[in-house]
Amino acid sequence: MSSLAQRAPHEALAPEIDLLLDHAAARISQLGLEMPVMLFLELHLPLVSLFQTLGLLFEPAAAALFGAERIHKIRLMLSERSNIEELICRIERYAIAKSAASAKR
């Protein structure tokens, strides 16, 4: 199977993954967990392939609890290193905007 054929389903979800990344970053910032989450993501960035394999293993159990479509999208989002790096960047942007807004008060 060519790499293009393997990437096609993921590319089709790109707008949805973009929304998931933005929602996750906004929620993390809202909870004030920017630093711990960014540290966790940076530390575990080299283990993305392991997380992808574990995601495949635990997807059926998690799907029963949280819904198959939602878990599948989250697994796809976290299975690519570029998506995790983008999530870190978005969390940083939300943190900067949050600190700028509090500095204006």
Long-range contacts (C-beta under 8 A, 24 or more apart in sequence): 9-76, 10-76, 10-80, 13-73, 13-76, 16-73, 17-73, 17-76, 17-77, 17-83, 20-73, 20-74, 20-77, 21-77, 21-83, 21-86, 21-87, 21-90, 22-90, 24-87, 24-90, 25-87, 25-90, 25-91, 25-93, 25-94, 26-94, 28-91, 28-94, 29-91, 29-94, 29-95, 29-98, 34-91, 34-92, 34-94, 34-95, 34-98, 37-91, 38-88, 38-91, 38-92, 41-84, 41-87, 41-88, 42-88, 45-81, 45-84, 45-85, 48-78, 48-79, 48-80, 48-81, 48-84, 51-78, 51-79, 52-78, 52-79, 55-79
